[in-house]
Amino acid sequence: MSRSTVSRVINGVSTVDPELRELVQRAIDATGYVPNLAARSLVTRRTDSVALVVSEPDDRNESDEPFLNRIFTDPFLGRITAGALEVLRPEGIHLVIMPAESPAHHHVLRYLRQGHVDGVLLISSSAADPLPQMLCDLGIPAVLSARPAKPLPMSYVDVEQQVGAKLAAEHLLAVGRHHLATISGPLDMPSSQDRLAGFRAALAVHGHAYVPSAAGNFTRASGENAARELFAAHPEIDALFVANDLMAEGALQALRDLGKKVPDDVAVVGFDDSIAALQCRPQLTTIHQPLEEMAAEMARLLLARIGKSDAKPRSVIFHPRLIRRQST
C-alpha cells in the first residue's frame, strides 16, 4: 500500500476506500503506531499546543504571598484552565501553563519565539505589564483575559465589570444598608478601576456622595488588612462590597476578629462566584462572572486567529449576575 494512502487514513481523509481504511487501521492497532508530532509539525508548521501565560508586572507589593503560591491557590486559574480545555481538548490541542512574573518574562518570550506553541491565552490586566504589547510586536497569536489597559490589536474577553458592581450596590441598598464601603483590587488594573467606578456611580444615584474604600491585591491577606483599615477609620460601616471572593474571605476573618456579625452588623458582597464564596462562613453573596465560558471563548478566538492570521481582533463581553447567599 502506498505511503500517501496510509497518510490519508491517519489524517482522516474521507475519500479513502473503506476496505483500505480497515486494513490500515488493523495495522495501526497491531503495531501501536502513533504519528510523530515533531515530524508532522515540520510539514504543518503547527505544534498543536497553546500556552496559558499568567503574567504579572514587577510593581506588586513584596510583602504579599509569592507569585507562584498566589496563582496556584487562586480558584481563578483553575476555572480558566477548565474552560479553555473544554474547547482545546476536542481539537487535540495541548495546554501549557506558564507563570510569568516579571523576572521570568524574557524566559517566556524566548520560549514563545522559538515556536513551541501556536498561540497564547494571556492572563494579564495590569497597565504596567509589558507582555501584551510584546506579543503584539512579535506577531504571536494571542487573546487577553480582560480589557487591555490601552488599545491593542488583540482580541479579548471580559465581563461587564461596572454592571456587576452596580448589582452589588443596589442589592446592599435593597437590604437596608446605609453606610457602604468597598475593598477594590489593585488600582492599576482596568477591572479594579471599573468595579470601583461602577459601585460609586450606582451609590451616587442614591445620594451617597462619599464611599470609603481601601485597595487590596486580590489575596485573602490583603482583603483582611483592607477591612481592618476601613473599620478603624469608619466603624459605622454596615455593608461591604469586596472586588473578589478571596479578599472577601479575608475581610470576613477581620470582621470576626472585630466582633462584627455577618450579615447582622455588616453585609458583605464579593465578586467572582468562585469556590472561595462557598467556603466562606457564612457563605458569600457574590457577583457571578462565567469564567469557564469566558475561557472557552478565549480558546475559540485564539484557534480562529491561528487558523486565519489576518483575522481582525474581537472583543466578547459577558454579563454578570448576583448570587445571594448568607452574607447579606
PAKE-172898 format. One line per 3 residues: number of its first residue (from 1); for each residue x, y, z of C-alpha. Coordinates in Angstrom, 2 decimals. Layout:
BEGIN
NUM> X/Y/Z  ... $
% end
This chain:
BEGIN
1> 0.00/0.00/0.00  1.34/3.46/-0.83  2.62/5.84/1.83 $
4> 0.16/8.50/0.67  -2.83/6.17/1.22  -1.68/5.38/4.74 $
7> -1.19/9.08/5.38  -4.73/9.88/4.22  -6.15/7.24/6.59 $
10> -4.15/8.56/9.54  -5.26/12.11/8.79  -8.92/11.13/8.48 $
13> -9.40/11.91/4.79  -12.90/10.70/3.88  -12.18/9.66/0.26 $
16> -10.16/6.53/1.15  -11.74/3.20/0.14  -13.36/1.61/3.25 $
19> -11.55/-1.71/2.74  -8.18/0.01/2.52  -9.05/2.10/5.56 $
22> -9.82/-1.06/7.55  -6.52/-2.68/6.54  -4.54/0.36/7.61 $
25> -6.45/0.62/10.87  -5.70/-3.02/11.66  -2.00/-2.42/11.08 $
28> -2.12/0.67/13.33  -3.83/-1.33/16.09  -1.39/-4.23/15.76 $
31> 1.74/-2.08/15.86  0.56/0.58/18.32  1.60/3.24/15.85 $
34> 1.10/6.92/16.72  2.07/9.84/14.46  5.37/11.58/15.17 $
37> 4.19/15.05/16.09  7.65/16.57/15.73  7.86/15.34/12.14 $
40> 4.30/16.45/11.43  4.99/19.94/12.74  7.78/20.33/10.18 $
43> 5.16/19.98/7.47  2.18/21.74/9.06  4.21/24.40/10.93 $
46> 1.88/23.74/13.86  2.74/22.40/17.32  -0.86/21.69/18.38 $
49> -0.01/23.38/21.69  -1.21/26.62/23.24  0.33/28.47/26.19 $
52> -1.75/29.79/29.08  0.51/32.59/30.31  -0.22/34.14/33.72 $
55> 1.65/37.44/33.74  2.40/39.94/36.46  4.47/43.16/36.38 $
58> 7.27/43.91/38.84  5.42/46.52/40.92  3.46/44.22/43.22 $
61> 3.96/44.55/46.96  6.86/42.37/48.07  5.09/41.61/51.34 $
64> 2.38/39.67/49.52  2.44/35.91/49.04  4.97/34.64/46.49 $
67> 3.64/34.82/42.95  3.52/31.05/42.35  1.71/30.46/45.64 $
70> -0.91/33.03/44.70  -1.71/31.83/41.23  -1.91/28.14/42.10 $
73> -4.10/28.68/45.17  -6.42/31.17/43.47  -9.58/29.47/42.08 $
76> -9.42/31.86/39.12  -6.65/29.92/37.35  -8.38/26.57/37.76 $
79> -11.62/27.88/36.28  -9.81/29.50/33.33  -7.89/26.26/32.67 $
82> -11.03/24.13/32.80  -12.91/26.41/30.41  -10.07/26.55/27.89 $
85> -9.61/22.77/27.91  -13.28/22.24/27.08  -12.53/23.76/23.66 $
88> -8.90/22.73/23.14  -9.06/19.04/24.06  -11.57/18.01/21.38 $
91> -9.30/19.72/18.82  -6.28/17.74/20.01  -4.60/20.91/21.33 $
94> -2.37/20.70/24.42  -2.36/23.47/27.05  0.96/24.58/28.56 $
97> 0.61/26.64/31.75  3.37/29.25/32.06  3.64/31.53/35.12 $
100> 5.33/34.77/34.06  6.25/37.07/36.91  8.39/39.96/35.76 $
103> 11.85/38.30/36.16  10.63/35.38/34.01  9.23/37.48/31.15 $
106> 12.33/37.05/28.99  12.29/33.26/29.50  8.64/33.11/28.47 $
109> 9.23/35.29/25.42  12.17/33.18/24.32  10.06/30.02/24.64 $
112> 7.27/31.58/22.58  9.62/32.95/19.90  11.17/29.51/19.47 $
115> 7.83/28.25/18.17  6.98/25.79/20.94  3.31/26.83/20.84 $
118> 0.90/28.10/18.21  -0.57/30.88/20.32  -1.12/32.34/23.77 $
121> -4.05/32.71/26.15  -2.81/35.63/28.23  -3.98/36.41/31.76 $
124> -2.77/39.96/32.25  -4.66/43.03/33.38  -2.11/45.46/34.77 $
127> -1.39/48.66/32.90  2.28/48.21/33.83  2.58/44.76/32.23 $
130> 4.65/44.98/29.01  3.86/41.43/27.86  0.67/42.16/25.83 $
133> 2.47/44.78/23.73  5.49/42.48/23.31  3.30/39.69/21.94 $
136> 1.71/42.12/19.50  5.12/43.34/18.37  6.30/39.76/17.80 $
139> 3.16/38.84/15.85  2.37/35.89/18.13  -1.36/34.99/18.06 $
142> -2.78/35.85/21.48  -6.06/36.54/23.28  -6.36/38.51/26.53 $
145> -8.48/37.52/29.53  -9.64/41.10/30.16  -9.90/44.51/28.52 $
148> -6.36/45.81/27.94  -5.30/48.95/29.79  -4.57/50.62/26.45 $
151> -5.85/49.81/22.94  -4.06/46.85/21.36  -4.66/44.86/18.14 $
154> -5.53/41.80/20.21  -8.81/40.00/20.90  -10.05/39.84/24.47 $
157> -12.95/38.67/26.59  -14.33/40.42/29.65  -17.36/40.72/31.88 $
160> -19.38/43.91/32.33  -17.42/44.95/35.41  -19.33/48.14/36.18 $
163> -22.66/46.37/35.77  -21.55/43.75/38.31  -20.54/46.42/40.80 $
166> -23.88/48.17/40.27  -25.71/44.91/41.06  -23.77/44.69/44.33 $
169> -24.57/48.31/45.29  -28.26/48.01/44.51  -28.54/44.76/46.45 $
172> -26.89/46.22/49.54  -29.22/49.21/49.40  -32.22/46.92/48.92 $
175> -31.41/45.00/52.13  -31.47/48.27/54.06  -27.83/49.26/54.39 $
178> -26.84/52.92/54.78  -23.07/53.08/55.40  -21.45/51.33/52.47 $
181> -17.76/50.85/51.73  -15.67/48.86/49.27  -12.39/46.99/49.01 $
184> -11.03/47.31/45.49  -8.38/45.35/43.68  -5.06/46.90/42.56 $
187> -5.88/50.26/41.03  -3.55/49.78/38.05  -5.94/47.13/36.73 $
190> -8.88/48.12/34.49  -11.14/45.53/36.16  -10.45/47.04/39.60 $
193> -10.99/50.55/38.29  -14.27/49.56/36.65  -15.64/47.77/39.72 $
196> -14.78/50.71/41.94  -16.24/53.24/39.49  -19.39/51.18/38.96 $
199> -20.01/50.82/42.70  -19.51/54.53/43.36  -21.65/55.59/40.40 $
202> -24.53/53.35/41.47  -24.44/54.74/45.01  -24.17/58.34/43.80 $
205> -27.54/57.95/42.10  -29.00/57.23/45.56  -27.33/60.21/47.22 $
208> -24.16/58.55/48.54  -21.57/61.13/47.54  -18.73/59.62/49.59 $
211> -17.89/55.92/49.64  -14.94/54.82/51.81  -12.57/52.48/50.02 $
214> -9.30/50.61/50.51  -7.25/48.77/47.91  -6.24/45.13/48.18 $
217> -4.31/42.81/45.90  -6.88/40.06/45.25  -5.45/37.91/48.09 $
220> -7.04/36.82/51.38  -4.40/38.65/53.42  -4.88/41.92/51.55 $
223> -8.65/41.69/52.00  -8.24/41.17/55.73  -5.83/44.11/56.03 $
226> -8.04/46.40/53.95  -11.09/45.57/56.08  -9.21/46.39/59.28 $
229> -8.09/49.69/57.73  -11.65/50.61/56.73  -13.24/49.79/60.07 $
232> -10.53/51.60/62.02  -11.40/54.78/60.12  -15.15/54.17/59.66 $
235> -16.58/51.93/62.42  -20.13/52.79/61.30  -19.83/50.74/58.08 $
238> -22.72/48.28/57.73  -22.11/46.99/54.17  -19.01/45.99/52.27 $
241> -18.50/45.28/48.56  -15.26/43.39/48.00  -13.78/43.17/44.50 $
244> -13.12/39.43/44.60  -14.12/36.43/46.70  -10.65/35.70/48.10 $
247> -10.38/39.21/49.54  -13.94/38.88/50.85  -12.90/35.72/52.68 $
250> -10.10/37.70/54.34  -12.50/40.55/55.13  -14.87/38.11/56.86 $
253> -12.00/36.97/59.09  -11.28/40.58/60.02  -14.95/41.15/60.84 $
256> -14.99/38.08/63.11  -11.91/39.37/64.92  -13.57/42.77/65.33 $
259> -16.67/41.17/66.84  -18.89/42.07/63.89  -21.66/39.64/62.95 $
262> -22.34/38.94/59.25  -24.90/39.83/58.00  -26.50/41.27/61.16 $
265> -23.90/44.01/61.68  -22.23/44.07/58.27  -23.49/42.70/54.94 $
268> -20.78/41.54/52.55  -20.84/41.00/48.76  -17.91/39.56/46.81 $
271> -17.14/39.22/43.11  -16.36/36.10/41.01  -18.60/33.36/42.45 $
274> -15.61/31.08/42.94  -15.25/28.08/45.26  -14.00/30.58/47.87 $
277> -17.54/32.02/48.08  -18.87/28.63/49.16  -16.02/28.07/51.61 $
280> -16.75/31.34/53.42  -18.67/31.25/56.69  -21.29/32.48/56.22 $
283> -21.39/31.59/52.54  -20.80/34.65/50.43  -23.26/36.63/48.37 $
286> -21.29/37.44/45.25  -21.33/38.63/41.65  -21.07/35.69/39.28 $
289> -18.80/36.04/36.28  -18.88/32.99/33.97  -15.12/32.37/33.91 $
292> -15.36/28.92/32.32  -17.46/30.29/29.45  -15.13/33.26/29.09 $
295> -12.07/31.00/28.91  -13.77/28.77/26.36  -14.46/31.84/24.22 $
298> -10.83/32.89/24.59  -9.79/29.49/23.22  -12.22/29.76/20.29 $
301> -10.94/33.24/19.43  -7.35/32.03/19.57  -7.98/28.99/17.35 $
304> -9.69/31.27/14.83  -6.69/33.61/14.91  -4.23/30.72/14.49 $
307> -6.23/29.36/11.56  -6.51/32.74/9.88  -3.58/35.06/10.54 $
310> -5.37/38.11/9.13  -8.44/37.71/11.37  -9.46/41.03/12.91 $
313> -9.30/41.40/16.72  -12.61/40.94/18.51  -13.96/41.60/21.98 $
316> -16.60/39.40/23.61  -18.28/40.78/26.73  -20.20/38.57/29.17 $
319> -22.99/39.52/31.58  -22.66/39.21/35.39  -25.41/38.28/37.82 $
322> -25.83/38.43/41.58  -25.90/35.18/43.59  -27.42/35.73/47.02 $
325> -26.22/33.60/49.92  -25.99/34.03/53.69  -23.67/37.08/53.93 $
328> -26.43/39.60/53.09 $
% end
